[in-house]
């Protein structure tokens, strides 16, 4: 990393519980590419003040995590299509005081669906109803999927999410009749739920594509089961790496290679 200097461009992140993942990903690549940038994670109890600071200090960009993804919308100047689609922001770019917001989670999911050639005519079962579920459901709708069921025990959140994108909702796992199964819950995440399988074996066997948004660990029980069954896989590690790469390009103007993204991702997870 270059020695701190007056011309260094600064990017930050705002989250309730900041982690080192984004900090390590971005700074690793700034260093490798010789870019005069610095990335630092923050939390705040004053979002409006933080956004004023982005303008006042000329910070180049800001990554936005929960609980600020929706609250920041009225504080920016422009919304890209990805943010409009789900009314949620995870990336802000500052161009001479003009703040433009986007959602690279949405973009990453849309890109991965296209790269894996997942057929929009297929039936989708998605488990979850939180903020990330909204990005994933919106990406499926944007990619032309008409048959998707939101599986969520939280009736209010599940019904609202399904209704927003004109999809179905169910509180209980239905019969195994879906081609694509998607986990957007903490099931399989490192910690209390790391051994939990997000879907039953019948669902996995019936599906052709298994998608788990959980990134840590990357080899969740669902991903392992899908791999063992020979299914097409989309992993949370891929999503988090791709969304970070899109943020990086917006901040710096530098498009990353797949190899660069892979190495930075590995470095970011090696805490």
Residue pairs with C-beta under 8 A, 6 or more apart in sequence:
1 27
1 30
1 31
1 38
2 8
2 34
2 36
4 38
5 36
7 36
8 36
8 37
8 38
9 36
9 37
9 38
9 60
9 251
10 37
10 38
10 39
10 40
10 57
10 59
10 60
11 26
11 37
11 38
11 39
11 40
11 59
11 60
11 61
11 62
11 63
11 251
12 39
12 40
12 41
12 42
12 54
12 59
12 61
12 62
12 63
13 22
13 23
13 39
13 40
13 41
13 42
13 62
13 63
13 64
13 65
14 42
14 43
14 44
14 47
14 50
14 62
14 63
14 64
14 65
14 68
14 72
15 41
15 42
15 43
15 63
15 64
15 65
15 66
15 68
16 43
16 65
16 66
16 67
16 68
17 43
18 41
18 42
18 43
18 65
19 41
20 41
20 268
20 271
21 240
21 268
21 269
21 271
22 39
22 41
22 63
22 244
22 268
23 39
23 40
23 41
24 264
24 267
24 268
24 271
25 241
25 244
25 248
25 264
25 265
25 267
25 268
26 37
26 39
26 244
26 247
26 248
26 251
26 264
27 38
27 39
28 263
28 264
28 267
28 268
29 35
29 248
29 256
29 260
29 264
30 36
30 37
30 38
30 39
30 252
32 260
32 264
33 254
35 252
35 254
37 60
37 251
37 252
42 50
44 50
47 68
47 71
47 72
47 75
48 75
51 72
51 75
51 76
51 99
53 59
54 62
54 92
54 94
54 99
55 94
55 97
55 99
58 94
58 97
59 94
60 93
60 94
60 251
61 91
61 92
61 93
61 94
61 247
61 250
61 251
62 91
62 92
62 94
63 90
63 91
63 92
63 247
64 72
64 89
64 90
64 91
64 92
64 101
65 90
66 131
69 88
69 89
69 90
69 131
70 87
70 88
70 89
72 89
72 92
72 101
73 79
73 83
73 87
73 88
73 89
73 101
75 99
76 89
76 92
76 99
76 100
76 101
77 98
77 99
77 100
78 98
78 99
78 100
78 101
79 89
79 100
79 101
79 102
80 100
80 101
80 102
80 103
82 102
82 103
82 104
82 106
82 107
83 89
83 101
83 102
83 103
83 106
85 103
85 106
85 138
85 142
86 103
86 106
86 134
86 135
86 138
88 103
88 131
88 134
88 135
89 101
89 102
89 103
90 102
90 103
90 104
90 105
90 243
90 247
91 101
91 102
91 103
91 104
91 246
91 247
91 250
92 99
92 100
92 101
93 99
93 100
93 101
93 102
93 250
93 251
102 250
103 135
104 242
104 243
104 244
104 246
104 247
104 250
105 132
105 135
105 136
105 239
105 243
106 135
106 138
106 139
106 142
107 242
107 243
107 246
108 238
108 239
108 240
108 242
108 243
108 246
109 135
109 136
109 139
109 140
109 239
110 139
110 142
110 143
111 242
112 234
112 238
112 239
112 242
113 139
113 140
113 143
113 234
114 143
116 209
116 232
116 234
118 143
118 180
118 209
118 232
119 179
120 143
120 144
120 145
120 146
121 147
122 145
122 147
122 178
122 179
122 180
122 208
122 209
123 147
123 148
123 149
123 177
123 178
123 179
123 180
124 140
124 145
124 147
124 148
124 149
124 178
124 179
124 180
124 181
124 182
125 148
125 149
125 151
125 174
125 178
125 180
125 181
125 182
125 199
125 203
126 133
126 136
126 137
126 140
126 148
126 149
126 150
126 151
126 181
126 182
126 184
127 151
127 152
127 181
127 182
127 183
127 184
127 185
127 187
127 198
127 199
128 136
128 150
128 151
128 152
128 182
128 183
128 184
128 185
128 213
129 150
129 152
129 154
129 157
129 158
129 160
129 161
130 157
130 184
130 185
132 184
132 213
133 150
133 152
133 161
133 184
134 161
134 164
136 182
136 184
136 213
137 148
137 150
137 161
137 162
137 164
137 165
137 167
138 165
140 148
140 165
141 148
141 165
141 166
141 167
148 165
148 167
148 168
149 162
149 167
149 168
149 169
149 170
149 174
149 178
150 158
150 161
150 162
150 167
150 168
150 169
150 170
151 158
151 169
151 170
151 171
151 172
151 173
151 174
152 158
152 161
152 169
152 171
153 171
155 169
155 171
158 169
158 170
158 171
159 169
161 167
161 169
162 168
162 169
163 169
173 199
173 200
173 203
176 200
176 202
176 203
176 205
176 206
177 206
178 203
178 206
178 207
179 206
179 207
179 208
179 209
180 207
180 208
180 209
180 211
181 198
181 199
181 203
181 204
181 207
181 209
181 210
181 211
182 211
182 212
182 213
183 198
183 199
183 211
183 212
183 213
183 214
183 220
183 222
184 213
185 198
186 193
186 214
187 193
187 196
187 197
187 198
187 214
187 222
188 194
188 196
188 197
188 198
188 212
188 214
188 220
188 221
188 222
188 223
189 214
189 216
189 220
190 216
190 217
194 217
194 220
194 221
195 221
196 221
197 221
197 222
197 225
198 212
198 220
198 221
198 222
199 222
201 225
204 210
204 222
204 225
204 226
204 229
204 231
205 229
207 226
207 231
208 231
208 232
209 231
209 232
209 233
209 234
210 222
210 223
210 225
210 226
210 229
210 231
210 232
210 233
210 234
211 233
211 234
211 235
212 220
212 222
212 223
212 226
212 234
212 235
212 236
213 236
213 239
214 220
214 222
214 236
215 235
215 236
215 237
215 239
215 240
216 236
216 269
218 235
218 236
218 237
218 269
220 235
220 236
223 233
223 235
226 233
227 233
237 265
237 269
240 265
241 261
241 262
241 264
241 265
242 261
244 261
244 264
244 265
244 268
245 256
245 261
248 254
248 256
249 255
249 256
256 264
